[in-house]
Amino acid sequence: MVKAIGILRNLEWLPMFKRYAKFCLVGGSGVIVDMAVIWLLASPSVLGWNLTVSKVVAAEAALFNNFAWNEVWTFREFAAAQVGWHKRLARFLKFNLICTAGVGLSVILLNAQVYGLGWNAYLANFISIVLVSGWNFLLNLRFGWKNTGGQKATTGPATAERLLR
């Protein structure tokens, strides 16, 4: 408890919160992409694809959108310290792998809510996205855009680990 009060008093959480807020704003744009794609693919009035297949395609489109914005905004200083197309590709692959678990969980949650609880597919999709956002942020901060450029980052993985202990 004393450690938690010390962290709050020293405002160590503020840079992390700001980065998380950026991550969530980027995620919001991903929600728009995801919802638009799932509507285009799954809606009976448009293409009428299977809901699970539609969700996977929609999630991948949103992941691509989110990676691009996180690369240039949320984790900009980490990306700048790791230049080159091969490093960017490695970050994209890590981002995709990390978020794939979130997509899998999102698909399970979506199907459980729609088919198990009878909820609206779009509301269930939104709820699923919100539930996996924290997972995606913490793992991407820790593994995707970790600080390997030798710079001192106040909101990097070391700070995240201190805050989570």
C-alpha positions, 0 to 999 in steps of 0.5 A: 500500500505504501509503495502504491501511495509513493507511486501516485505521489511521485506521479510515475503513473502519469506518463503511462496513463498518457501513453495508454490514453493515446493507445486507446484513441488509436484503438478507437480508430481501430474500433471504427475500422473493425465495426465498418468492416464487420458490418460490410462483411457480416450484414445480410444486406451487404455480403452476409458472410459468416460472423466469425470469418467476418470478425477475423477479417475485421480485426486484422484490418483494425490491427493494421490501422492500429499498428500504423498509428501506434508506430507514428504516434503512441510509441513514436520514440521507441519506433524512432530508436529502432529504424529500418524496415526489418525492425518495423516488420518485426514490430508489426509481427510482434504486434500481430502476435500479441493482438492475435490472442486478443482477437481469439478472446474477442471472437470467443466473447463475441460468439458467447454474447451473440449465440449464448446470451442473444445479444446484438452482434454489434454491441457484443463486438464493442464489449469484446474489443473493450475487454481485450484492450488492456491486454493488448496495451500492456503486452505491446508496451512490454514486448512490441515497442520495448526500448532497445535504442538506449534512450531513457524512456519514462513510460517504457517497459521498466516503468510499466513493470514498476507500476504493475508490481 
